[in-house]
Amino acid sequence: MIIAIDGPAGAGKSSAAKALAQSLNFIYIDTGAMYRAVALTAIEQGWDAAHDGAAIAEAARELPLHFADNGKSTFIGDRNISAEIRTPEVSLAASKVAALPTVREILVDKQRKLGRQAENDCGGAVLEGRDIQTVVFPRADVKVFLLASPITRAARRQQEWVQEGKKVLLDDAKAQLNERDQRDTERSAAPMHPAEDAHLIATDGLTLDQVVARIMDLVQEARAT
């Protein structure tokens, strides 16, 4: 079984996907972390998405990227980059890197291989990102698109950054999310939008357990058909 969870930043898809994967004993695959890893490499190399697309694509192809702790930790070789890829700078760079068609082609292929391997290893995978149910696995067994109001999403993202020791004003968090939303929805390569058969879930006012319960109901329905 493949479960695809998409949505904009701050909608709660990472928390929901991790909890769902744990409940089902499935593999959790954070596709956004893959783009963030490439973006971090680009930043460290001084590459710009507008001018160094070929170099960034080659990095995406050759980067020794792997996950640990069932997808909760991200590594480049022996280097744990889990915290480094969650900064506001990397978040914005990731959306620019993700707009490069060649980079998307390379990483989508890797994501499909990870998902299929997870099906073989433990029976299923929960993938979260922005194009899982439209591009990566358009025939996913369960397709979910999480939504939340801009102010809710900004408050969640600000809280995440504060917990990591970063000082970010709510207005700044909202502005960064708006910029990323515009880039993600307007890019020519795999723009973010719900699939026609995706289940839309607004997470405003819902606890994590409530969101997971709603998705779990969809999983049970899919298993029954």
Buried (B, 14 or more C-beta within 10 A) or exposed (E): BBBBBBBBBBBBBBBBBBBBBBBBEBBBBBBBBBBBBBBBBBBEEEBBBEEBBEBBBBBBBEBEBEBEEBBBBBBBEEEEBBEBBBBBEBBBBBBBBBBBEBBBBBBBEBBBEBBEEBBEEBEBBBBBBBBBBBBBBEEBBBBBBBBBBEEBBBBBBBBBBEEEEEEBEEEBBBEBBBEBBEBBEEBEBBBBBBBEEBBEBEBEEBEEEEBBEBBBEBBEEBEEE
